[in-house]
């Protein structure tokens, strides 16, 4: 549940920041008449994301077990790819996000009327689709249909609240630290999703080695125990892990975490003379 809460919080906060920046900039530049286009784009993005999540949840029904596992495994791997890209992109774009969005608003406002709708739809929709795909993969890996979704919903609710407070100027968040810590944690979550995706592909008989275990600690950490449930729910840890799952986990975590920490250190070294950015949105009180 905590992992899904963090996913909902992180992705939701990204979307909330995007919407806050777009709205605040239009208010500041005395273009309130364009706000309806922003909200229309946000609404379309939310609808598409919900429809995508529903398609992922109910689409594979009726297929054979092997076909469902094959689709689930492939989508889990795709989800890991998306969330990895998101982690690295947001870690590097936190400082320049506001300027990029404002430039897009200016360009869209001078173009056709629906251009601003598209800007908002794409900016928010990317976060929504990534969230739907990764939450689906994480929920499937956790083996539950309610608890992870509750965690994600709580995370989104907190993110919306934080986004509103940031817009109103009542709250400041150090985005660099926030996306650094959550990025490192989500790398471990994504590794678990990747390992589970490999397990799905093994059950689909697409990959070999389903019964070739790297370790089995079920007698120490029973799957139904509290530690087993927590490890499964947060990191998708399986007490009985195949060799191929273990290889996939290590092959992902070691280089990804190393590169992530290297980029964070490199960025800190080049920007040590400047203060870390706080999430502030001007004109929120107008």
C-alpha positions as CSV (number, residue, x, y, z in Angstrom):
1,X,0.0,0.0,0.0
2,X,2.8,2.5,0.9
3,X,4.5,2.0,-2.5
4,X,1.2,2.7,-4.3
5,X,0.6,5.7,-2.0
6,X,4.1,7.0,-3.0
7,X,3.4,6.4,-6.7
8,X,0.1,8.3,-6.4
9,X,1.7,11.1,-4.4
10,X,4.6,11.6,-6.7
11,X,2.8,11.4,-10.0
12,X,-0.2,13.3,-8.6
13,X,2.1,16.1,-7.4
14,X,3.7,16.3,-10.7
15,X,0.3,16.7,-12.4
16,X,-0.8,19.1,-9.7
17,X,2.3,21.3,-10.2
18,X,1.8,21.3,-13.9
19,X,-1.9,22.5,-13.6
20,X,-0.9,25.0,-10.9
21,X,1.8,26.6,-13.1
22,X,-0.5,26.7,-16.1
23,X,-3.3,28.4,-14.2
24,X,-1.1,30.8,-12.2
25,X,0.6,31.9,-15.4
26,X,-2.6,32.6,-17.2
27,X,-4.0,34.5,-14.2
28,X,-0.7,36.5,-13.8
29,X,-0.7,37.4,-17.5
30,X,-4.4,38.5,-17.4
31,X,-5.7,35.7,-19.6
32,X,-8.3,34.2,-17.3
33,X,-10.6,33.7,-20.3
34,X,-8.3,30.8,-21.3
35,X,-8.6,28.9,-18.0
36,X,-11.6,26.8,-19.3
37,X,-9.3,25.4,-22.0
38,X,-6.8,24.2,-19.3
39,X,-9.6,22.5,-17.4
40,X,-10.9,20.9,-20.5
41,X,-7.5,19.5,-21.3
42,X,-7.1,18.2,-17.7
43,X,-10.6,16.6,-17.9
44,X,-9.8,14.8,-21.1
45,X,-6.5,13.6,-19.8
46,X,-8.1,12.3,-16.6
47,X,-10.8,10.5,-18.7
48,X,-8.3,8.9,-21.0
49,X,-6.2,7.8,-18.0
50,X,-9.2,6.2,-16.3
51,X,-10.2,4.5,-19.5
52,X,-6.7,3.2,-20.0
53,X,-6.6,1.8,-16.4
54,X,-10.0,0.1,-17.0
55,X,-8.8,-1.4,-20.2
56,X,-5.7,-2.8,-18.5
57,X,-7.9,-4.2,-15.7
58,X,-10.7,-5.8,-17.7
59,X,-9.2,-6.2,-21.1
60,X,-7.3,-9.5,-20.5
61,X,-10.4,-11.2,-19.0
62,X,-11.4,-14.3,-20.9
63,X,-8.0,-15.1,-22.3
64,X,-6.1,-18.2,-21.4
65,X,-3.9,-18.2,-18.3
66,X,-0.7,-18.2,-20.4
67,X,-2.0,-15.3,-22.6
68,X,-2.9,-13.3,-19.5
69,X,0.5,-13.9,-17.9
70,X,2.3,-13.0,-21.2
71,X,0.4,-9.7,-21.5
72,X,0.9,-9.0,-17.8
73,X,4.6,-9.7,-18.0
74,X,5.2,-7.5,-21.0
75,X,3.1,-4.6,-19.7
76,X,5.0,-4.8,-16.3
77,X,8.3,-4.5,-18.2
78,X,6.9,-1.5,-20.2
79,X,5.7,0.1,-17.0
80,X,9.2,-0.2,-15.5
81,X,10.6,1.5,-18.6
82,X,8.1,4.4,-18.3
83,X,8.6,4.9,-14.6
84,X,12.4,4.8,-15.0
85,X,12.3,7.4,-17.7
86,X,10.0,9.5,-15.4
87,X,12.3,9.3,-12.5
88,X,15.3,10.5,-14.5
89,X,13.4,13.1,-16.4
90,X,11.8,14.7,-13.3
91,X,15.1,14.7,-11.4
92,X,16.7,16.8,-14.1
93,X,13.6,18.9,-15.0
94,X,12.5,20.1,-11.6
95,X,14.4,23.4,-11.9
96,X,13.2,24.2,-15.4
97,X,9.7,22.8,-15.4
98,X,8.0,26.2,-14.8
99,X,9.8,28.0,-17.6
100,X,9.1,25.2,-20.1
101,X,5.4,25.2,-19.4
102,X,5.1,29.0,-19.6
103,X,6.8,29.0,-23.0
104,X,4.3,26.3,-24.2
105,X,1.4,28.4,-22.9
106,X,2.6,31.4,-24.8
107,X,3.0,29.5,-28.0
108,X,-0.4,27.8,-27.6
109,X,-2.2,31.0,-26.7
110,X,-1.1,32.6,-29.9
111,X,-2.0,29.5,-32.0
112,X,-5.4,27.9,-32.7
113,X,-8.0,27.9,-29.8
114,X,-7.7,24.2,-29.1
115,X,-3.9,24.4,-28.8
116,X,-4.0,25.2,-25.1
117,X,-6.3,22.3,-24.5
118,X,-3.7,20.0,-26.1
119,X,-0.9,21.5,-24.0
120,X,-2.8,20.8,-20.8
121,X,-4.0,17.4,-22.0
122,X,-0.5,16.2,-23.0
123,X,1.2,17.6,-19.9
124,X,-1.3,16.0,-17.5
125,X,-2.1,12.9,-19.6
126,X,1.5,11.7,-19.7
127,X,1.5,11.6,-15.9
128,X,-1.9,9.9,-15.9
129,X,-1.0,7.2,-18.4
130,X,2.3,6.4,-16.6
131,X,0.4,6.3,-13.3
132,X,-2.3,4.0,-14.6
133,X,0.2,1.6,-16.2
134,X,2.6,1.4,-13.2
135,X,-0.2,1.2,-10.6
136,X,-1.8,-1.7,-12.6
137,X,1.5,-3.5,-12.8
138,X,2.2,-2.9,-9.1
139,X,-1.3,-3.9,-8.1
140,X,-1.1,-7.1,-10.1
141,X,2.3,-7.9,-8.6
142,X,1.0,-7.3,-5.1
143,X,-1.8,-9.8,-5.7
144,X,-4.5,-7.5,-4.4
145,X,-7.3,-5.5,-6.0
146,X,-8.2,-3.1,-3.2
147,X,-5.4,-2.2,-0.8
148,X,-3.0,-0.9,-3.5
149,X,-5.8,1.1,-5.1
150,X,-6.7,2.7,-1.8
151,X,-3.0,3.6,-1.2
152,X,-2.9,5.2,-4.7
153,X,-6.1,7.1,-4.1
154,X,-4.8,8.5,-0.8
155,X,-1.6,9.5,-2.5
156,X,-3.5,11.3,-5.2
157,X,-5.7,13.0,-2.6
158,X,-2.6,14.3,-0.7
159,X,-1.0,15.4,-4.0
160,X,-4.1,17.4,-5.0
161,X,-4.2,19.0,-1.5
162,X,-0.4,19.9,-1.7
163,X,-0.9,21.2,-5.2
164,X,-3.7,23.5,-4.1
165,X,-1.7,24.8,-1.1
166,X,1.3,25.4,-3.3
167,X,-0.9,27.4,-5.7
168,X,-2.3,29.5,-2.9
169,X,1.2,30.2,-1.7
170,X,0.7,28.5,1.7
171,X,3.3,25.8,1.2
172,X,6.8,25.4,-0.3
173,X,8.4,22.1,-1.2
174,X,12.0,21.5,-2.0
175,X,11.4,19.7,-5.3
176,X,15.0,18.6,-5.8
177,X,15.0,16.7,-2.5
178,X,11.5,15.3,-3.0
179,X,12.1,13.9,-6.4
180,X,15.6,12.6,-5.3
181,X,14.3,10.5,-2.4
182,X,11.1,9.3,-4.0
183,X,13.1,8.5,-7.2
184,X,15.5,6.3,-5.3
185,X,12.7,4.5,-3.5
186,X,10.7,4.0,-6.7
187,X,13.8,2.4,-8.4
188,X,13.5,-0.4,-5.8
189,X,9.7,-0.6,-6.3
190,X,10.3,-0.8,-10.1
191,X,12.8,-3.6,-9.7
192,X,10.2,-5.6,-7.9
193,X,7.7,-5.0,-10.6
194,X,10.3,-6.0,-13.2
195,X,11.1,-9.3,-11.3
196,X,7.4,-10.0,-11.1
197,X,7.0,-9.3,-14.8
198,X,9.8,-11.9,-15.5
199,X,7.9,-14.3,-13.3
200,X,4.7,-13.8,-15.3
201,X,6.7,-14.5,-18.5
202,X,8.0,-17.7,-16.9
203,X,4.5,-18.7,-16.0
204,X,3.4,-18.0,-19.6
205,X,6.2,-20.3,-20.7
206,X,7.7,-17.5,-22.7
207,X,10.9,-17.6,-20.5
208,X,12.4,-20.7,-18.9
209,X,13.4,-21.5,-15.4
210,X,10.1,-21.3,-13.5
211,X,11.1,-23.9,-11.0
212,X,14.8,-23.0,-11.0
213,X,15.0,-21.1,-7.7
214,X,17.7,-18.8,-6.6
215,X,16.5,-19.0,-3.0
216,X,13.4,-19.9,-1.0
217,X,13.0,-18.3,2.4
218,X,9.3,-19.1,2.8
219,X,10.0,-20.9,6.1
220,X,11.6,-17.7,7.4
221,X,9.3,-15.2,5.8
222,X,6.0,-16.9,5.1
223,X,4.0,-15.2,2.3
224,X,1.0,-14.6,4.6
225,X,2.9,-13.2,7.5
226,X,3.1,-9.5,8.4
227,X,6.8,-9.1,7.1
228,X,6.0,-11.1,4.0
229,X,2.9,-9.1,3.3
230,X,4.7,-5.8,3.8
231,X,7.7,-6.8,1.6
232,X,5.3,-8.1,-1.1
233,X,3.1,-5.0,-0.9
234,X,6.0,-2.4,-1.0
235,X,8.8,-4.1,-2.9
236,X,7.0,-7.0,-4.6
237,X,9.4,-9.4,-2.8
238,X,8.8,-13.0,-3.3
239,X,10.1,-15.5,-0.7
240,X,10.6,-18.0,-3.5
241,X,12.5,-16.2,-6.2
242,X,13.7,-17.8,-9.4
243,X,17.2,-17.3,-10.7
244,X,16.0,-15.3,-13.7
245,X,14.0,-13.0,-11.4
246,X,17.0,-12.4,-9.2
247,X,19.2,-11.7,-12.2
248,X,16.6,-9.2,-13.6
249,X,16.3,-7.5,-10.2
250,X,20.1,-7.1,-9.8
251,X,20.6,-6.2,-13.5
252,X,18.1,-3.3,-13.1
253,X,18.9,-2.0,-9.6
254,X,22.7,-1.9,-9.7
255,X,23.2,0.2,-12.9
256,X,20.0,2.2,-12.5
257,X,20.6,3.2,-8.9
258,X,24.3,3.9,-9.7
259,X,23.4,6.1,-12.6
260,X,20.7,7.9,-10.7
261,X,22.9,8.7,-7.7
262,X,25.7,9.8,-10.1
263,X,23.4,12.2,-11.9
264,X,22.1,13.6,-8.6
265,X,25.7,14.1,-7.3
266,X,26.7,15.7,-10.7
267,X,23.7,18.0,-10.6
268,X,24.4,19.0,-7.0
269,X,28.0,19.8,-7.8
270,X,27.1,22.1,-10.7
271,X,24.3,23.9,-8.8
272,X,25.9,24.1,-5.4
273,X,26.1,27.8,-5.7
274,X,22.3,28.1,-6.2
275,X,19.6,27.4,-3.7
276,X,17.5,24.3,-4.3
277,X,14.1,25.1,-5.9
278,X,11.0,25.2,-3.8
279,X,7.6,24.5,-5.4
280,X,6.1,28.0,-5.5
281,X,3.6,29.2,-8.0
282,X,3.2,33.0,-8.3
283,X,-0.1,34.7,-8.7
284,X,-2.0,31.9,-6.9
285,X,-3.7,34.3,-4.6
286,X,-5.1,36.5,-7.4
